[in-house]
Amino acid sequence: MKLGVIGGGAWGTALAQVASAGGRDTLLWALEREVVEGINERHENSMFLAGVRLSPAVRATSNLSDLDGCDAWLVVTPAQHMRAVLGKAADCKKPLVLCSKGIEEKSGRLLHKVARDACPGAGIAVLSGPTFAHEVAKGLPTAVTLAAEDAALAEQLRDRIKQPTFRIYLSDDLAGAEIGGAVKNVLAIACGVVEGRGLGQNARAALIGRGFAEMTRFGLAFGAKRETLAGLSGLGDLVLTCSSTSSRNYSLGVGIGEGRSAARLMANRKTVAEGAFTAPVLARLAKEKGIDMPIVDAVDALIGGRASVDEVLGALLSRPSRSEAV
């Protein structure tokens, strides 16, 4: 099975490196000419994954139709651009492995539903879990969830992608795998704010615990399984992303906590902090369903510039006491 990778950012490049193990040809599509030239000429993506030498089996192209000869695609575009990119593909009925994390802002749809809209008839899988791209690309031990409703497809993809240091656990819960990855990005911004404001480790641990409760409430309301949310693509990814400046979302939160504006921080970035786009739609969907998500609401207010850090902290700390079970 020849794999194509759509998206030349850090995560797409790292996955191409995994897919090329053993000298297996892997083709990566990137929008940026510098990325294509760097991979093909120097075996490095210096724009997004500097310092990692890539396998010569990874080749890059700026022509999406070049991926038509691949047997399956790993789709690693930013969540808000997935529909548009897949819409440009002439042949997207092949299996699609969705590796981005987020919810489409305009429609409020999970990404596997966006992919089905754009590519009717394609087999859909979701790859998610606690993954920093530079560690994956260097071959450091990693474990992820691969979710697909078609068990045979899931097994086929697992057997093609897995490596001794890239362990894959199977699931049939597409919604759960995607919701965990989307919600944790928003919660990571909140934990970054705690770090940037110097509120301490107790506060961050409390945010992770109560944030996981919000993730679980939202996930169950949208058809996810509790065990998926408590697994690699939910709790596992939440812990990783909420504890390191290697996370783009956590770093954004640190900047906000230090007093800088979210708009300016995002304008100066060449990489996407998906949680900033997910927060408004997540807050909107939760409100429509009557799901209590105060931490998500706080991040939404910070990103939208409708409240200061002190104001959202005051609102969270003054909430009425309640049972931990709800």
Secondary structure by P-SEA (a helix, b strand, c coil): cbbbbccccaaaaaaaaaaaccccbbbbbbccaaaaaaaacccccccccccbbbbcccccccccccccccccccccccccaaaaaaaaccccccbbbbccccccccccccaaaaaaaaccccbbbbbbccccaaaaaaccbbbbbbbbccaaaaaaaaaacccccbbbbbbccaaaaaaaaaaaaaaaaaaaaaaaacccaaaaaaaaaaaaaaaaaaaaaaccccccccccccaaaaaaaacccccaaaaaaaaaaacccaaaaaaacccccccccaaaaaaaaaaaaccccaaaaaaaaaaaccccaaaaaaaaaacccccccc
